[in-house]
Amino acid sequence: METDLALIAAASETRMEENEAFREFLKNSTLELDDLVAELNAGIEPLIDCTACGNCCRSLMINVSAQEADALADRLHSSVALVKEKYLEESLGGQLVINTIPCHFLADNKCTIYEHRFTECREFPHLNKTGFRQRIFGTLMHYGRCPIIYNVMEALKLRTKFVPEIKTP
């Protein structure tokens, strides 16, 4: 089980072509990916201590719903206007996002609003959701950032018997 963020980031760089080929392989396969990914995730995720990492909180931009902004204001005993001013940014289309990376609510690799964290935080890395085939590209975008995704994808390569094409100079 690889958890060293520097090694994972380096592997992401060196395996870019391999991972692109793997994405195409998965996209075109007839395998039931949702069940397979959920099974691998169920075995790997409990072995990864997210509080020893916190990389998602240090590197992702998180969308926040209006209801979540309201709940955050209640939790912080503040007005929604002040919460938006201090913690959120609103796009021209009205979408709210956390206004800083790393997240305001990360302290010592732990979420200070964990019980009330946002849906996108709660669901990351999204490996237990259906529709994995449609999310392969997005999942691989986080391959070099998240030890859970890295290890699940590497296990998936083995389980699907994926063989990367070796390019000779």
Residue, then its C-alpha position, 0 to 999 in steps of 0.5 A: m500500500e503506497t501512501d508516500l505523497a512524493l512517490i505517488a506524485a512522481a508515479s503520476e508523472t511517469r505513468m501519464e501515458e500508461n494511465e491514458a491507455f488504461r483509461e481507454f482500456l476501461k472505457n472500452s471494456t465490458l467489465e462491470l466496473d462499478d462493482l469491481v471498483a467498489e470492492l477494491n475501494a472497500g479493501i483499500e480505503p480503510l487502510i489509508d489514514c486520511t488524517a495522515c495525508g489531507n492532500c485533498c483538503r490542501s489541493l482541491m477546489i470544493n463546490v458548496s451548495a446554498q444549503e451547505a452555506d446556510a448550514l455552515a453559517d448556522r454552525l459558525h453562528s454567523s450570517v450567510a453573508l459573512v460566511k460567503e464574504k469570508y470563506l466562499e466565492e460565487s461564480l457568475g453562474g451562482q456556483l459557490v466554491i471555497n475561496t482558498i486552497p488549502c481549505h480554511f477548515l483544515a487544521d493539522n490534517k483534520c477537518t475542523i467541521y468534519e461532522h458538517r463537511f460539504t458533500e463533495c468532501r464527504e464523497f471524495p474520492h467518489l469510488n463507491k458511487t455508480g457510473f465509474r466508467q463515466r468518471i475515469f478521466g476525473t478519477l485519474m486527474h486525482y491519481g497523483r494526489c490521493p493515496i486511495i485513488y492511486n492504490v485502487m487504480e493500481a489494484l484495478k490494473l492488476r484485476t483487469k489484467f491491463v498490460p501497458e504497451i511498452k514503447t521502444p525508442 
